[in-house]
Amino acid sequence: MPQKEMIILTNASLITCVVQKGLADEVVKSAQEAGAQGATIYYGRGTGVRERLGILGLTIEAEKEVITIMVANDQIDRIFEKMYVAGRMDTPGMGFMYVSQLEKAATYVPEEMIEKLVD
């Protein structure tokens, strides 16, 4: 089987969003409505902040859902904002999110998409 040419994506970033357990589906739906193609959700457990916020009388769940979404750089602001709102990040203890620039990424790119990019 002949090896296909690897397509390297260099204009991409990774949005990582850590939210309270049960909010990931809502955040992903919002991101997809804003143009994201897909997401990866996995589970984690946080420490540290819960004890500090406990002083304020807030109960922070230790279990978290972590969402990662690869986006084109020109989509970052729009998708990031929608995820922020859906994850209720303006509320203390609800979560944290950040963007990491990807040096390069690779995945299957359909032939018709490559032709559009070349034209």
Sequence and secondary structure as in RCSB ss.txt:
>XXXX:A:sequence
MPQKEMIILTNASLITCVVQKGLADEVVKSAQEAGAQGATIYYGRGTGVRERLGILGLTIEAEKEVITIMVANDQ
IDRIFEKMYVAGRMDTPGMGFMYVSQLEKAATYVPEEMIEKLVD
>XXXX:A:secstr
       EE SEEEEEEEEETT HHHHHHHHHHTT    EEEEEE  SHHHHHHTTT    SEEEEEEEEEEGGG
HHHHHHHHHHHTTTTSTTSEEEEEEE S EE    HHHHHHHH 
